Amino acid sequence: MTVTAINRATVDASLSPRGTLEVLTQREVQQLKQTGEGGLYSLFRQCALAILNTGSDSDNAKTILEAYPDFDIEIVQQDRGIRLNLKNAPADAFVDGEMIASTREMLFSSLRDIVYTQSELESKRVDFDSSEGITDYVFHLLRNARALVPGAEPKMVVCWGGHSINKVEYKYTKEVGHELGFRGADICTGCGPGAMKGPMKGATIAHAKQRIRDARYLGLTEPGIIAAEAPNPIVNELVILPDIEKRLEAFVRAGHGMIIFPGGAGTAEELLYLLGILLHPENADIPFPLILSGPSECEEYFKQLHDFIGDTLGYEAQQKYKIIVGNQAQVARDIMHGIEEVKLYRQAKNDAYHFNWRLKIDDAFQKPFDPTHENMAGLNLTREQPVHEMAANLRRAFSGIVAGNVKAQGIALIEKHGPYQICGDIEIMEPLDKLLQSFVDQHRMKLPGSKYEPCYEVVTEK
């Protein structure tokens, strides 16, 4: 890499990949340069800027994009590979004129995933009309990113939780990560700040103490999220899935157990997604350890979440998880014990460790949900449906709120048309409104210091 100019806030630089992605076809380069329909420039620029902006205290994609309006990235094809020319890139991505190694890796990971995703779509090999076809697509995306390691012992713990958490909660996620690291667990998160960073940070220290040098810190994201929540620098494997549904499926297919820390709308979306899958009759006997945990100060938070699940999805859904408050070591012991049960089950069924093929995921959880005002208002939030389908529709409601909170497209829709209208049966809407208000009161919708204007209105149908 050569640096050509530096000023107070930005850097112009030129760099090439190391070891992977040295060659792109002429068509792929042209697509990366195109700004119109069928072009990938805007998408790559957005993801690249977010990665270069690691450490930002903003969770608004629009704000980040507006902060660097002159940022430009050019893909140059050369005889010996490709080169990226960066103009007006965030200076914090560089130290003494050299790009930070983790940032460089993630930058080229984003290029890899964007190019491969487009290539897969154009091949018409993917059957998006079947659940099996979508799962196959997720598998190929993860395999291309080398995120699947056949034969490796099951030890991938997925950690979900909010980007907007307080210092006590963040410290707790680090301590749980530390306990997991002592026990040899790898960590997978949404790769952003807060509860997505804490477990990885704690695990790195424990891995060092245990002299574990090949630990994995897998970050799974999607373009709309990464633009608002830049990946944390501990991530050593970054995969950008094309949409939130593929991202969520990648978590449950690649992970062996799940810990959910305190969070807001995005965390509730993730919990509802997983519960909806575990509630499907075909998944009744498949072990999937799920623990909700936080410091003792979060006892009321988990009570509110537990009550919401009971009021909307019922007692059976509440039995799919365990709540552990204020006991970091117990969380790690229990999740690793659960993963041992997963290992024995997959051995008995002759199933792969690296990808959970047997889990049934309905297309209601796989088809992308476009959070327009019309689609949000049209969600079926009534009792007249199977419980796993209710979970799917509640998940979509929270997905729309996340979009309105942090994603550029959702923010633009709210600015143009006002808040989303979410309506349904009173016995569903009242607990939903109560939970959402608790998130607002506890500052779980936006980063601390940011004034939150709700992007939704809950309407009761009587």
VOGU-3710 file (C-alpha; in Angstrom, 3 decimals, decimal comma):
1> mtvtainrat> 0,000/0,000/0,000  1,195/3,519/-0,772  -0,201/6,647/0,853  -0,269/9,680/-1,411  -1,778/12,415/0,744  -2,963/12,937/4,307  -4,835/15,803/5,913  -6,484/16,230/9,290  -9,421/13,860/8,740  -8,917/11,890/5,534
11> vdaslsprgt> -6,379/9,808/3,667  -5,784/9,030/-0,013  -4,324/5,558/-0,389  -3,752/2,720/-2,820  -3,721/-0,927/-1,775  -3,971/-4,489/-3,090  -5,308/-7,664/-1,439  -2,904/-10,068/0,219  -3,368/-13,752/-0,561  -6,983/-13,736/-1,787
21> levltqrevq> -9,120/-12,082/-4,431  -6,168/-11,029/-6,545  -8,163/-11,437/-9,758  -11,567/-10,175/-10,864  -13,093/-10,550/-14,310  -13,497/-7,481/-16,470  -17,267/-7,755/-16,057  -16,965/-7,834/-12,258  -14,734/-4,757/-12,286  -17,192/-2,928/-14,537
31> qlkqtgeggl> -20,098/-3,806/-12,224  -18,144/-2,474/-9,251  -17,624/0,793/-11,123  -21,257/1,189/-12,212  -23,453/3,564/-10,227  -26,770/2,888/-11,974  -29,059/-0,135/-12,153  -27,127/-3,399/-11,987  -24,035/-1,620/-10,702  -22,359/-2,404/-7,394
41> yslfrqcala> -20,443/0,817/-6,765  -22,877/2,399/-4,300  -23,184/-0,801/-2,279  -19,436/-1,370/-2,111  -18,746/2,284/-1,290  -21,262/2,164/1,562  -19,815/-1,040/3,054  -16,220/0,112/2,564  -16,868/3,447/4,269  -18,469/1,696/7,246
51> ilntgsdsdn> -15,470/-0,634/7,608  -13,001/2,250/7,346  -15,075/4,070/9,960  -14,627/1,359/12,616  -14,836/2,921/16,065  -17,437/5,509/15,080  -19,885/6,550/17,798  -22,735/6,886/15,308  -25,454/4,310/14,610  -27,063/6,227/11,768
61> aktileaypd> -26,108/5,123/8,254  -27,164/8,451/6,796  -24,956/10,365/9,233  -21,892/8,271/8,393  -22,416/8,678/4,646  -22,911/12,431/5,016  -19,757/12,759/7,149  -17,579/11,719/4,186  -19,393/12,974/1,070  -16,144/13,090/-0,931
71> fdieivqqdr> -15,093/9,537/-0,138  -14,443/7,605/-3,335  -13,162/4,129/-4,074  -11,855/2,986/-7,441  -11,241/-0,604/-8,495  -8,342/-0,902/-10,921  -7,633/-4,109/-12,815  -3,943/-4,838/-13,325  -1,923/-7,600/-14,970  -0,968/-8,951/-11,569
81> girlnlknap> -4,334/-8,470/-9,867  -6,542/-5,626/-8,674  -5,884/-2,445/-6,757  -8,161/-0,193/-4,743  -7,573/3,547/-4,887  -9,159/5,319/-1,920  -9,879/9,041/-1,932  -10,748/10,978/1,231  -10,948/7,853/3,403  -11,318/8,210/7,217
91> adafvdgemi> -7,868/8,819/8,659  -8,597/6,713/11,759  -8,287/3,591/9,572  -4,541/4,263/9,270  -1,580/4,256/11,641  1,585/6,015/10,485  0,397/5,852/6,909  -0,477/2,139/6,972  -4,013/0,774/7,025  -4,784/-1,222/10,180
101> astremlfss> -4,508/-4,931/9,322  -7,989/-5,905/10,552  -9,532/-3,050/8,573  -7,699/-4,116/5,439  -8,879/-7,719/5,820  -12,487/-6,688/6,300  -12,372/-4,277/3,363  -11,430/-7,070/0,983  -13,877/-9,453/2,657  -16,668/-7,040/1,763
111> lrdivytqse> -15,449/-6,902/-1,833  -15,327/-10,704/-1,957  -18,878/-11,119/-0,650  -20,419/-8,413/-2,824  -18,827/-9,845/-5,981  -19,777/-13,446/-5,128  -23,353/-12,565/-4,182  -23,871/-10,837/-7,523  -22,231/-13,728/-9,370  -24,568/-16,222/-7,687
121> leskrvdfds> -27,620/-14,141/-8,579  -26,588/-13,864/-12,218  -25,869/-17,596/-12,504  -29,584/-18,312/-11,921  -28,430/-21,409/-10,050  -30,213/-20,300/-6,892  -33,796/-21,488/-6,398  -35,305/-18,644/-4,386  -38,764/-20,200/-4,651  -37,941/-23,065/-2,299
131> segitdyvfh> -36,779/-23,138/1,306  -34,107/-25,666/0,398  -32,812/-23,412/-2,391  -32,421/-20,447/-0,035  -30,636/-22,581/2,548  -28,313/-23,857/-0,194  -27,622/-20,231/-1,134  -26,696/-19,352/2,469  -24,411/-22,393/2,579  -22,600/-21,335/-0,604
141> llrnaralvp> -22,137/-17,776/0,669  -20,583/-19,042/3,908  -18,468/-21,626/2,121  -17,116/-19,066/-0,335  -16,099/-16,912/2,634  -14,367/-19,973/4,173  -16,539/-19,620/7,261  -17,407/-23,339/7,295  -14,721/-25,647/8,674  -15,623/-29,314/8,093
151> gaepkmvvcw> -14,546/-31,663/10,859  -13,914/-28,966/13,456  -15,339/-29,634/16,908  -18,641/-27,838/17,626  -17,751/-24,758/19,686  -19,196/-21,744/17,859  -21,194/-19,685/20,352  -23,396/-17,026/18,775  -23,818/-13,918/20,933  -26,671/-11,550/20,199
161> gghsinkvey> -27,484/-8,298/21,968  -27,822/-4,577/21,552  -25,358/-2,064/20,147  -26,764/0,503/22,593  -25,996/-0,916/26,051  -24,634/0,716/29,193  -21,190/0,213/30,726  -22,364/-2,356/33,281  -23,995/-4,480/30,597  -20,997/-4,158/28,286
171> kytkevghel> -18,641/-5,250/31,072  -20,848/-8,277/31,690  -20,724/-9,337/28,028  -16,911/-9,161/28,192  -16,877/-11,298/31,332  -19,103/-13,928/29,734  -16,842/-13,878/26,680  -13,869/-14,364/29,014  -15,498/-17,459/30,545  -16,313/-18,794/27,082
181> gfrgadictg> -12,735/-18,230/25,942  -11,382/-20,200/28,898  -13,485/-23,130/27,709  -12,189/-22,910/24,144  -15,314/-21,465/22,537  -15,217/-19,520/19,288  -17,400/-16,407/19,152  -19,848/-15,311/16,463  -21,705/-11,989/16,646  -23,256/-9,374/14,415
191> cgpgamkgpm> -19,738/-7,856/14,477  -20,754/-4,343/15,585  -20,284/-2,474/18,912  -21,844/-3,119/22,330  -22,942/-6,689/22,990  -21,488/-7,701/19,625  -18,002/-6,566/20,639  -17,900/-7,380/24,364  -17,906/-11,206/24,119  -15,172/-11,128/21,487
201> kgatiahakq> -13,038/-8,769/23,563  -13,365/-10,937/26,664  -12,676/-14,120/24,734  -9,451/-12,761/23,201  -7,915/-12,367/26,676  -8,964/-15,855/27,787  -7,776/-17,385/24,519  -4,388/-15,731/25,061  -4,228/-17,104/28,619  -5,062/-20,582/27,314
211> rirdarylgl> -2,530/-20,166/24,467  -5,255/-20,708/21,897  -3,829/-19,169/18,721  -6,426/-20,228/16,151  -9,528/-18,783/17,786  -12,302/-17,605/15,501  -14,188/-14,309/15,864  -16,837/-14,574/13,180  -18,869/-11,494/12,280  -22,034/-11,835/10,198
221> tepgiiaaea> -23,694/-8,705/8,869  -25,619/-7,283/5,924  -25,290/-4,044/3,940  -28,057/-2,119/5,704  -26,641/-2,922/9,155  -22,913/-2,576/8,469  -23,491/0,950/7,135  -24,828/1,993/10,547  -22,868/-0,325/12,847  -19,261/-0,559/11,703
231> pnpivnelvi> -17,597/-3,913/12,457  -15,426/-4,036/15,541  -11,687/-4,645/14,926  -11,562/-7,962/16,813  -13,488/-9,725/14,036  -11,067/-11,941/12,095  -13,686/-13,425/9,756  -16,238/-11,046/8,249  -19,110/-12,224/6,072  -21,623/-9,842/4,496
241> lpdiekrlea> -24,878/-11,597/3,666  -27,232/-9,928/1,139  -30,135/-9,253/3,550  -31,215/-9,629/7,168  -33,022/-12,933/6,568  -29,933/-14,615/5,055  -27,862/-13,186/7,884  -30,157/-14,610/10,549  -30,223/-18,008/8,874  -26,422/-17,982/8,697
251> fvraghgmii> -26,287/-17,480/12,477  -28,482/-20,474/13,296  -26,960/-22,735/10,625  -23,316/-22,019/11,580  -23,741/-21,646/15,353  -23,924/-24,449/17,924  -25,445/-22,474/20,787  -26,848/-19,017/21,430  -26,497/-16,409/24,176  -28,699/-13,312/24,041
261> fpggagtaee> -27,640/-10,269/26,030  -29,771/-7,160/26,705  -30,694/-5,113/23,670  -33,485/-3,301/21,890  -35,599/-3,864/18,808  -32,875/-5,730/16,896  -32,307/-8,139/19,776  -36,047/-8,785/20,091  -36,138/-9,461/16,344  -33,362/-12,024/16,682
271> llyllgillh> -35,022/-13,745/19,650  -38,376/-13,957/17,838  -36,643/-15,328/14,739  -35,001/-18,139/16,681  -38,081/-18,921/18,784  -40,221/-19,094/15,652  -37,848/-21,697/14,227  -37,607/-23,718/17,451  -41,414/-23,697/17,777  -41,855/-25,352/14,372
281> penadipfpl> -43,162/-28,899/14,966  -40,404/-30,441/12,827  -37,721/-28,939/15,094  -39,185/-30,188/18,369  -36,434/-32,763/19,024  -33,423/-30,806/17,690  -31,184/-29,535/20,528  -30,295/-25,852/20,302  -29,082/-24,327/23,591  -30,397/-20,799/24,120
291> ilsgpsecee> -29,574/-18,648/27,145  -30,723/-15,111/27,919  -28,284/-13,403/30,257  -27,167/-10,096/31,696  -25,941/-8,530/34,944  -28,159/-8,536/38,019  -29,247/-4,980/37,152  -31,025/-6,441/34,077  -33,365/-8,722/35,994  -36,355/-6,454/35,277
301> yfkqlhdfig> -35,391/-6,246/31,584  -35,491/-10,009/31,200  -38,752/-10,203/33,140  -40,317/-7,767/30,663  -38,995/-9,776/27,715  -40,105/-13,072/29,257  -43,585/-11,675/29,945  -43,840/-10,407/26,376  -42,973/-13,855/24,993  -45,545/-15,445/27,288
311> dtlgyeaqqk> -48,266/-12,944/26,385  -47,718/-13,274/22,631  -46,265/-16,739/21,918  -47,220/-18,594/25,083  -45,728/-20,947/27,667  -44,209/-23,347/25,119  -42,049/-20,554/23,701  -40,832/-19,644/27,194  -39,546/-23,207/27,625  -37,164/-22,852/24,673
321> ykiivgnqaq> -34,678/-20,735/26,625  -33,065/-20,374/30,020  -32,558/-17,038/31,804  -29,370/-16,654/33,855  -28,771/-13,310/35,552  -25,490/-12,234/37,118  -23,566/-15,505/36,781  -21,060/-15,363/33,953  -19,371/-18,698/34,651  -22,702/-20,525/34,823
331> vardimhgie> -23,679/-19,123/31,431  -20,477/-20,478/29,899  -20,781/-23,863/31,601  -24,405/-24,306/30,564  -23,905/-23,253/26,938  -20,903/-25,554/26,531  -22,877/-28,415/28,090  -25,667/-27,711/25,620  -23,180/-27,732/22,743  -21,996/-31,176/23,871
341> evklyrqakn> -25,609/-32,368/23,485  -25,641/-30,838/19,987  -22,474/-32,777/19,168  -23,926/-36,085/20,334  -27,170/-35,462/18,438  -25,375/-34,710/15,185  -23,177/-37,756/15,627  -26,274/-39,904/16,092  -27,933/-38,388/13,011  -24,714/-38,396/10,960
351> dayhfnwrlk> -25,150/-34,641/10,459  -22,424/-32,064/9,836  -20,904/-30,081/12,702  -20,221/-27,013/10,558  -23,744/-26,409/9,179  -27,086/-27,250/10,781  -28,802/-28,887/7,808  -31,593/-30,593/9,776  -33,155/-27,426/11,166  -36,438/-26,642/9,409
361> iddafqkpfd> -36,788/-22,976/8,479  -40,046/-21,919/6,815  -39,924/-19,440/3,960  -41,726/-16,971/6,261  -38,343/-16,605/7,960  -36,352/-16,680/4,717  -38,083/-14,342/2,280  -36,833/-10,756/2,584  -39,273/-8,400/4,272  -39,410/-4,912/2,777
371> pthenmagln> -40,396/-2,553/5,644  -42,550/-0,147/3,671  -45,396/1,612/5,448  -47,888/-0,558/3,587  -46,133/-3,808/4,535  -45,745/-2,800/8,177  -49,429/-1,882/8,446  -50,427/-5,137/6,743  -48,651/-7,507/9,126  -50,872/-10,269/10,508
381> ltreqpvhem> -50,603/-9,729/14,255  -53,658/-11,722/15,311  -54,217/-14,986/17,176  -55,655/-16,643/14,069  -52,397/-18,336/13,003  -49,937/-21,002/14,200  -47,610/-19,768/16,915  -44,457/-20,043/14,793  -46,098/-17,873/12,115  -47,031/-15,324/14,789
391> aanlrrafsg> -43,354/-15,242/15,741  -42,447/-14,642/12,090  -44,791/-11,645/11,834  -43,673/-10,178/15,151  -40,104/-10,580/13,912  -40,985/-8,559/10,810  -42,473/-5,794/12,966  -39,238/-5,456/14,923  -37,219/-5,678/11,699  -39,110/-2,667/10,384
401> ivagnvkaqg> -38,420/-0,733/13,575  -34,702/-1,502/13,235  -34,835/-0,226/9,651  -36,559/2,974/10,753  -34,018/3,454/13,533  -30,675/2,904/11,798  -30,900/1,900/8,121  -30,598/4,630/5,502  -33,580/3,439/3,449  -35,826/3,074/6,497
411> ialiekhgpy> -34,819/6,463/7,883  -35,624/8,053/4,522  -39,082/6,426/4,481  -39,862/7,708/7,977  -38,713/11,219/7,061  -40,985/11,156/4,006  -44,108/9,395/5,301  -43,944/9,638/9,081  -43,962/6,755/11,597  -44,921/3,194/10,692
421> qicgdieime> -48,370/2,060/11,787  -48,331/-1,341/13,523  -51,757/-2,779/14,205  -53,287/-6,026/15,437  -55,266/-7,715/18,208  -55,342/-5,816/21,482  -53,860/-8,765/23,411  -50,843/-8,631/21,069  -50,540/-4,865/20,702  -50,626/-4,004/24,394
431> pldkllqsfv> -47,621/-6,156/25,372  -45,828/-5,038/22,191  -46,363/-1,369/23,030  -45,283/-1,957/26,627  -42,049/-3,687/25,572  -41,179/-1,059/22,977  -41,770/1,742/25,475  -39,468/0,029/27,952  -36,765/-0,045/25,259  -37,241/3,692/24,698
441> dqhrmklpgs> -37,183/4,464/28,442  -34,000/2,417/28,888  -32,292/4,106/25,881  -32,025/0,831/23,979  -33,209/2,187/20,634  -30,268/4,526/19,955  -26,783/5,062/21,290  -26,626/7,062/24,557  -26,787/10,798/23,965  -28,914/10,463/20,843
451> kyepcyevvt> -32,446/11,841/21,034  -34,882/9,129/19,979  -38,005/9,918/18,005  -40,087/6,717/17,620  -40,344/5,533/14,018  -43,549/3,623/14,780  -47,024/3,918/16,263  -48,787/0,938/17,803  -52,487/0,849/16,866  -54,980/-1,451/18,553
461> ek> -57,725/-3,168/16,568  -60,740/-3,905/18,742
//
